[in-house]
Every structure is written in C-alpha cells, then in structure tokens.
Amino acid sequence: MSASRINLHDKVVNITRSYLGPAAERFIDRQIENHLHKTPVNLTAKDLLKLITWIRLAVSMLTEDAIIVDEYVKQLEKLAKKSQADK
C-alpha cells in the first residue's frame, strides 16, 4: 500500500504496533469506538488529539515506564500535527 493510500487509522496503528505488537489494531479500534464513539475508518485529524489523551491513560495503565509512554505519545502528536497541516 503506498503512503498516500494509508489512512489516518492505519498510521496510528502502525505507530502503535511498535509499542503493542500484534494487539495494536485491536487496542486502537477499541479506543476509537469507546471514547470517540465512531468507527475506526472514520477517524479524523481533529479526533486524534482527543484520542491521544485516552491512549496515554490506557498505556499508562499497561506500563509504569513513563519514558516509553512519552515516546509513544510524542510520535502520535507528531502525526496529529502533520495530519492537521495536510488538511
């Protein structure tokens, strides 16, 4: 799949995969569905900052390693800025 054809959801999952492995897509889909009340394919750049807040909380419960959590969140925030700029 070319980079231009990858949607925002796929980009978030790809970043998450580095931290959660094969559980990444299921984790992200649940966060989107439960906290944003929408389907993952409908994730927008505007949604991403709110989603990042929920992701930070959830991942902080999975690990006490604040460095890993911060690194992951920074990658997502970078994606959010790029996605907002691409609009």
C-alpha positions, -999 to +999 in steps of 0.1 A: +000+000+000+015+033-010+020+060+017-007+083+001-032+055+004-027+048+040-055+064+061-051+080+095-063+050+113-036+028+096-009+054+105-020+053+142-020+015+142+015+014+125+029+037+153+012+017+180+024-016+166+060-006+177+048-005+213+020-031+215+029-055+187+000-076+172-025-062+197-021-027+182-051-026+159-075-041+184-063-016+210-066+014+188-100+003+174-114-001+209-101+033+219-117+049+189-150+031+193-153+035+231-140+071+235-148+088+202-180+068+195-172+063+158-158+036+136-120+034+132-122+041+095-138+075+102-110+087+124-101+123+115-072+146+123-094+166+145-102+134+166-066+125+170-057+148+199-087+136+220-077+100+211-041+106+222-054+117+257-072+084+260-043+064+246-019+080+272-042+070+300-047+034+288-010+028+281+000+043+314-021+015+330-002-011+310+033+001+318+049+021+345+077+031+321+069+069+316+097+072+290+080+046+268+046+063+272+060+097+265+079+085+234+047+068+221+026+099+227+051+122+211+050+100+179+012+103+179+013+140+185+038+144+156+013+125+134-015+147+146+004+179+137+012+166+103-024+154+097-037+189+107-012+205+083-022+182+055-058+192+056 
